[in-house]
Amino acid sequence: MKKLLAIAMISVLALSSCELNDAVLPTQLPVESQEGKQIFGCKVNGSLWMPFSRYKTNANYTSIPVLWGQYAGEQLKLSANNQSTLESFYLTVNQVKTTGKFEFMKNYPKNSLTFSPFASFYQKCIKGDCSQYVICQDCPNEVNITHFDASQNIYSGTFSVTFKKTDNSDVVTITEGRFDVKGK
C-alpha cells in the first residue's frame, strides 16, 4: 500500500511540473514587422485575437507551436492557435512568388492528399463541440504579402477574410489581420 501511495505521489508531482500560463487578454494588435518576429494578430468579429500557449515549456513537456509558417511549392501556409480559447486558423496562399495582393485558397484540388478539402479555415471549440468555418465564397478575402524572403524563410503581411460555419449558421469576420513569421 505504501508503494502504491508513493507511486501516486510521484505521478502527481511529475504531472504538476507542466505549469499553466495565465491567459492575458491582449489590449492591442501586435505592431507590424518584417523581421520574422513570430507575430500574428487580428480582430475576430471586432475583438482582438492572438495566439496563446496554455502551457509553459519545460524539459518534460514540448508544447505544440501556437504559430508556424511554411513555404513550399509556391504555397505559403500559416497556422495560429489559441490554446486558452480553443480557436485556431489554418491559412493557405497559393502561387506566391513575391510580395503582392492575393486571396486565401479556399479548397484543395479534388485529387490532393490532404486531411481536409478546405485549404483555409477557422475553428473554435465550445464545451467539446468543435465547429469549422470555411471561407465565404462571396465575401471579402484578401492577403497582402508585404515581405517575402524565401532564402531566410521570413513572410509578413496583412489580411482580412470572412468565414462561414460549414452549415451556414454563423459568420466570422476577420479584420486588421497581420503576421510576421519565420517559417520552415
Residue frames as qw, qx, qy, qz and C-alpha x, y, z in Angstrom:
[[0.000, 0.885, 0.465, 0.000, 0.00, 0.00, 0.00],
 [0.306, -0.790, 0.106, 0.520, 2.86, 2.39, 0.83],
 [0.408, -0.103, 0.603, 0.678, 4.46, 1.65, -2.55],
 [0.191, 0.631, 0.668, 0.345, 1.19, 2.45, -4.32],
 [0.158, -0.932, -0.251, 0.207, 0.84, 5.71, -2.39],
 [0.402, -0.574, 0.331, 0.632, 4.46, 6.65, -3.18],
 [0.356, 0.188, 0.679, 0.613, 3.93, 5.94, -6.89],
 [0.066, 0.817, 0.554, 0.148, 0.74, 8.01, -6.88],
 [0.259, -0.880, -0.049, 0.395, 2.50, 10.95, -5.21],
 [0.411, -0.327, 0.504, 0.685, 5.42, 10.82, -7.68],
 [0.283, 0.461, 0.701, 0.464, 2.95, 10.73, -10.59],
 [0.048, -0.919, -0.387, 0.062, 1.11, 13.78, -9.28],
 [0.341, -0.742, 0.191, 0.545, 4.39, 15.67, -8.85],
 [0.413, -0.051, 0.635, 0.651, 5.52, 14.76, -12.37],
 [0.182, 0.645, 0.653, 0.353, 2.23, 15.82, -13.94],
 [0.156, -0.929, -0.273, 0.195, 2.13, 19.06, -11.99],
 [0.498, -0.383, 0.257, 0.735, 5.52, 20.11, -13.42],
 [0.221, 0.426, 0.533, 0.697, 3.67, 21.42, -16.51],
 [0.041, -0.448, -0.389, 0.804, 2.73, 24.91, -15.46],
 [0.276, 0.748, 0.573, 0.189, -0.21, 26.73, -16.95],
 [0.220, 0.148, 0.061, 0.962, 0.35, 30.20, -18.32],
 [0.143, 0.582, 0.519, -0.610, -2.07, 32.83, -17.12],
 [0.344, 0.590, 0.566, 0.463, -4.26, 33.95, -20.00],
 [0.127, -0.511, -0.106, 0.843, -3.73, 37.65, -20.53],
 [0.461, 0.742, 0.487, 0.019, -6.21, 39.32, -22.81],
 [0.479, 0.140, 0.218, 0.839, -4.47, 41.45, -25.42],
 [0.021, 0.742, 0.320, -0.589, -5.12, 45.17, -25.36],
 [0.360, 0.761, -0.215, -0.495, -3.88, 45.90, -28.88],
 [0.919, 0.391, 0.006, 0.050, -2.80, 44.17, -32.05],
 [0.720, -0.337, 0.229, 0.561, 0.91, 43.39, -32.41],
 [0.102, 0.798, -0.248, -0.539, 2.96, 46.01, -34.23],
 [0.858, 0.512, 0.032, -0.009, 3.51, 45.10, -37.88],
 [0.328, -0.698, 0.563, 0.297, 7.05, 43.95, -38.63],
 [0.823, 0.512, -0.204, -0.140, 9.00, 42.22, -41.37],
 [0.044, 0.681, -0.709, 0.179, 11.76, 40.52, -39.41],
 [0.669, -0.012, -0.741, -0.051, 10.35, 37.05, -38.68],
 [0.144, -0.363, 0.556, -0.734, 9.30, 38.00, -35.12],
 [0.224, -0.242, -0.944, 0.028, 6.64, 35.26, -34.94],
 [0.239, 0.239, 0.396, -0.854, 3.66, 37.56, -34.59],
 [0.140, -0.359, -0.785, -0.485, 0.06, 37.01, -35.62],
 [0.085, 0.376, 0.573, -0.723, -2.97, 39.01, -34.63],
 [0.105, -0.326, -0.605, -0.719, -6.36, 40.06, -35.95],
 [0.411, 0.016, 0.389, -0.824, -9.82, 41.12, -34.92],
 [0.102, -0.231, -0.948, -0.195, -12.43, 38.35, -34.87],
 [0.181, -0.734, -0.605, -0.251, -15.86, 39.98, -35.16],
 [0.072, -0.872, 0.019, -0.484, -14.26, 43.17, -33.78],
 [0.702, -0.687, 0.184, -0.029, -12.49, 41.55, -30.79],
 [0.114, 0.745, -0.656, -0.024, -8.71, 41.21, -30.56],
 [0.992, -0.055, 0.102, -0.051, -7.34, 37.72, -31.17],
 [0.210, 0.733, -0.647, 0.024, -3.78, 36.46, -30.84],
 [0.794, 0.057, -0.604, 0.047, -2.17, 33.04, -30.46],
 [0.428, -0.653, 0.436, -0.448, -1.60, 31.80, -26.92],
 [0.573, 0.158, -0.796, 0.115, 0.24, 28.82, -25.47],
 [0.702, -0.594, -0.148, -0.365, -1.54, 27.40, -22.45],
 [0.897, -0.382, -0.026, 0.222, 1.47, 25.53, -21.10],
 [0.090, -0.882, 0.447, 0.120, 4.88, 26.88, -20.23],
 [0.814, 0.398, -0.419, 0.057, 7.65, 24.97, -21.92],
 [0.495, -0.676, 0.533, -0.115, 9.83, 22.85, -19.69],
 [0.033, 0.455, -0.872, -0.176, 12.14, 19.90, -20.09],
 [0.323, 0.105, 0.925, -0.170, 9.30, 17.41, -19.54],
 [0.434, 0.656, 0.581, -0.209, 6.79, 18.92, -21.95],
 [0.194, -0.094, 0.460, 0.861, 7.09, 20.14, -25.52],
 [0.393, 0.566, 0.446, -0.572, 4.07, 22.22, -26.40],
 [0.531, 0.537, 0.553, 0.352, 2.55, 22.40, -29.87],
 [0.243, -0.050, 0.101, 0.964, 3.68, 25.62, -31.57],
 [0.214, 0.676, 0.539, -0.455, 0.96, 28.24, -31.44],
 [0.413, 0.833, -0.071, -0.360, 2.23, 29.91, -34.62],
 [0.578, -0.234, 0.622, 0.474, 4.06, 28.45, -37.57],
 [0.526, 0.717, -0.103, -0.446, 4.59, 29.19, -41.22],
 [0.646, -0.111, 0.671, 0.347, 5.81, 27.12, -44.12],
 [0.462, 0.688, -0.208, -0.519, 6.57, 27.90, -47.75],
 [0.424, -0.164, 0.845, 0.280, 6.76, 25.04, -50.24],
 [0.301, 0.352, 0.797, 0.387, 5.69, 24.58, -53.84],
 [0.019, -0.302, -0.229, -0.925, 4.64, 28.25, -54.14],
 [0.520, -0.643, -0.479, -0.293, 2.21, 27.80, -51.23],
 [0.052, 0.363, -0.526, 0.768, 2.52, 29.85, -48.06],
 [0.611, -0.471, -0.617, -0.154, 0.82, 28.12, -45.13],
 [0.058, -0.419, 0.458, -0.782, 0.15, 29.74, -41.76],
 [0.601, -0.448, -0.658, -0.069, -1.28, 28.18, -38.62],
 [0.042, -0.392, 0.417, -0.819, -2.16, 30.06, -35.43],
 [0.569, -0.405, -0.714, -0.051, -3.70, 28.57, -32.28],
 [0.258, -0.520, 0.360, -0.730, -5.03, 29.94, -29.02],
 [0.453, -0.061, -0.881, 0.119, -4.95, 27.08, -26.53],
 [0.078, 0.142, 0.600, -0.784, -6.93, 29.08, -23.97],
 [0.528, 0.305, 0.114, -0.784, -9.95, 29.92, -26.16],
 [0.584, 0.102, 0.798, 0.106, -9.60, 26.72, -28.26],
 [0.542, 0.792, 0.117, -0.255, -9.61, 28.65, -31.53],
 [0.550, -0.306, 0.539, 0.560, -7.30, 28.19, -34.50],
 [0.509, 0.747, -0.117, -0.412, -6.61, 29.42, -38.01],
 [0.647, -0.092, 0.616, 0.440, -5.14, 27.46, -40.89],
 [0.374, 0.832, 0.032, -0.408, -4.49, 29.70, -43.88],
 [0.676, 0.014, 0.541, 0.500, -3.05, 28.87, -47.31],
 [0.292, 0.807, -0.116, -0.500, -1.99, 31.33, -50.01],
 [0.826, 0.207, 0.462, 0.249, -1.36, 29.74, -53.42],
 [0.620, 0.598, 0.202, 0.466, 1.01, 30.77, -56.23],
 [0.280, -0.945, 0.086, 0.149, 3.18, 33.03, -54.07],
 [0.803, 0.289, -0.006, 0.521, 6.48, 34.02, -55.67],
 [0.304, 0.241, -0.152, 0.909, 6.91, 37.55, -54.33],
 [0.076, 0.336, 0.495, -0.797, 5.10, 40.31, -52.45],
 [0.232, -0.127, -0.503, -0.823, 1.66, 41.43, -53.60],
 [0.591, -0.018, 0.320, -0.740, -2.07, 41.01, -53.12],
 [0.255, 0.029, -0.946, -0.197, -3.55, 37.52, -53.06],
 [0.731, -0.325, -0.044, -0.599, -6.60, 35.65, -51.79],
 [0.433, -0.314, 0.813, -0.228, -6.54, 32.81, -49.30],
 [0.322, 0.085, -0.862, -0.382, -7.00, 29.49, -51.05],
 [0.687, -0.191, 0.123, -0.690, -10.49, 28.09, -50.37],
 [0.951, -0.039, 0.246, -0.183, -10.24, 24.41, -51.33],
 [0.325, -0.440, 0.761, 0.349, -7.57, 21.94, -52.30],
 [0.495, 0.263, -0.603, -0.568, -7.90, 20.24, -55.70],
 [0.881, -0.142, -0.005, -0.450, -10.16, 17.18, -55.56],
 [0.931, 0.143, -0.316, 0.111, -7.33, 14.65, -56.01],
 [0.155, 0.663, -0.539, 0.496, -4.94, 16.14, -53.44],
 [0.692, -0.225, -0.647, 0.226, -3.84, 14.10, -50.42],
 [0.047, -0.411, 0.328, -0.849, -4.94, 16.33, -47.55],
 [0.074, -0.215, -0.867, 0.443, -6.71, 15.80, -44.23],
 [0.243, 0.643, 0.483, -0.543, -9.41, 18.31, -45.23],
 [0.486, 0.574, 0.485, 0.446, -10.78, 19.57, -48.55],
 [0.040, -0.987, -0.149, -0.056, -10.56, 23.11, -47.13],
 [0.656, 0.361, -0.187, 0.636, -7.26, 24.91, -47.74],
 [0.070, 0.276, -0.336, 0.898, -8.07, 27.73, -45.30],
 [0.518, -0.574, -0.570, -0.277, -10.38, 27.60, -42.29],
 [0.171, -0.462, 0.462, -0.737, -11.10, 28.88, -38.79],
 [0.633, -0.277, -0.721, -0.061, -12.06, 26.51, -36.00],
 [0.218, -0.443, 0.471, -0.731, -13.37, 27.04, -32.49],
 [0.492, -0.206, -0.845, 0.047, -14.39, 24.60, -29.80],
 [0.378, -0.392, 0.263, -0.796, -17.03, 25.30, -27.17],
 [0.691, -0.221, 0.514, -0.458, -17.77, 22.68, -24.49],
 [0.546, -0.116, 0.818, 0.142, -16.32, 19.88, -26.62],
 [0.610, 0.648, 0.456, -0.005, -18.18, 20.91, -29.78],
 [0.326, -0.405, 0.389, 0.761, -15.66, 21.94, -32.42],
 [0.535, 0.748, 0.355, -0.169, -17.05, 23.91, -35.35],
 [0.513, -0.085, 0.432, 0.737, -15.22, 24.51, -38.58],
 [0.297, 0.838, 0.171, -0.424, -15.70, 27.71, -40.55],
 [0.642, 0.170, 0.475, 0.578, -14.69, 27.91, -44.21],
 [0.105, -0.231, 0.173, 0.952, -14.07, 30.92, -46.41],
 [0.443, 0.638, 0.437, -0.454, -17.27, 32.61, -47.52],
 [0.596, 0.280, 0.567, 0.494, -17.42, 32.27, -51.31],
 [0.222, 0.733, 0.358, 0.535, -18.86, 35.75, -52.00],
 [0.408, -0.897, -0.103, 0.134, -17.30, 37.76, -49.13],
 [0.190, 0.892, -0.395, 0.108, -14.10, 39.84, -48.97],
 [0.930, -0.237, 0.160, 0.232, -10.92, 37.76, -48.83],
 [0.460, 0.820, -0.222, 0.257, -7.55, 39.46, -49.18],
 [0.765, -0.500, 0.085, 0.397, -3.99, 38.87, -48.04],
 [0.349, 0.906, -0.196, 0.136, -1.30, 41.41, -48.81],
 [0.877, -0.199, -0.022, 0.437, 2.17, 39.88, -48.55],
 [0.022, 0.994, -0.104, 0.017, 4.42, 42.82, -47.69],
 [0.115, -0.712, 0.691, 0.041, 7.67, 40.89, -47.15],
 [0.982, 0.146, 0.054, -0.104, 8.68, 37.68, -48.91],
 [0.077, 0.735, -0.673, 0.008, 12.16, 36.25, -48.33],
 [0.975, 0.014, -0.142, -0.167, 12.30, 32.56, -49.22],
 [0.607, 0.429, -0.544, 0.389, 16.07, 32.40, -48.62],
 [0.019, 0.280, -0.640, 0.715, 15.64, 33.42, -44.94],
 [0.296, -0.405, -0.862, -0.076, 12.10, 31.98, -44.65],
 [0.007, -0.357, -0.429, 0.830, 10.54, 35.26, -43.47],
 [0.037, -0.463, -0.686, -0.560, 6.99, 36.04, -44.56],
 [0.014, -0.355, -0.458, 0.815, 4.98, 39.08, -43.47],
 [0.079, -0.319, -0.570, -0.753, 1.69, 40.67, -44.41],
 [0.351, 0.106, 0.406, -0.837, -1.80, 41.83, -43.59],
 [0.140, -0.193, -0.896, -0.375, -5.16, 40.19, -44.24],
 [0.501, 0.089, 0.358, -0.783, -8.93, 40.29, -43.96],
 [0.288, -0.015, -0.892, -0.349, -11.29, 37.41, -44.64],
 [0.645, -0.148, 0.220, -0.717, -14.80, 36.22, -43.82],
 [0.116, 0.081, -0.990, -0.012, -15.57, 32.65, -42.76],
 [0.706, -0.182, -0.103, -0.677, -18.93, 30.84, -42.59],
 [0.567, -0.211, 0.752, -0.261, -19.75, 27.84, -40.45],
 [0.036, -0.100, 0.895, 0.432, -19.95, 24.78, -42.69],
 [0.097, 0.528, 0.844, -0.012, -23.72, 24.61, -42.10],
 [0.106, 0.481, 0.281, 0.823, -24.00, 28.40, -42.91],
 [0.420, -0.740, -0.525, -0.014, -25.48, 29.16, -39.48],
 [0.428, -0.821, -0.024, 0.379, -22.79, 31.61, -38.34],
 [0.571, 0.715, -0.039, 0.403, -20.39, 34.12, -39.91],
 [0.616, -0.615, 0.013, 0.492, -17.00, 35.21, -38.56],
 [0.429, 0.870, -0.004, 0.242, -15.38, 38.35, -39.96],
 [0.738, -0.342, 0.026, 0.581, -11.62, 38.74, -39.62],
 [0.276, 0.927, 0.047, 0.250, -10.21, 42.26, -39.98],
 [0.099, -0.907, 0.378, -0.158, -6.92, 44.06, -39.36],
 [0.970, -0.162, 0.116, 0.141, -5.02, 40.77, -39.56],
 [0.226, 0.846, -0.480, 0.044, -1.24, 40.78, -39.56],
 [0.965, -0.192, 0.104, 0.145, 1.53, 38.20, -39.50],
 [0.232, 0.808, -0.537, 0.066, 5.31, 38.10, -39.46],
 [0.938, -0.248, 0.235, -0.060, 6.64, 34.55, -39.35],
 [0.067, 0.610, -0.772, -0.168, 9.96, 32.82, -39.74],
 [0.922, 0.097, 0.038, -0.373, 8.93, 29.61, -41.42],
 [0.786, -0.212, 0.546, 0.197, 10.50, 26.37, -42.50]]
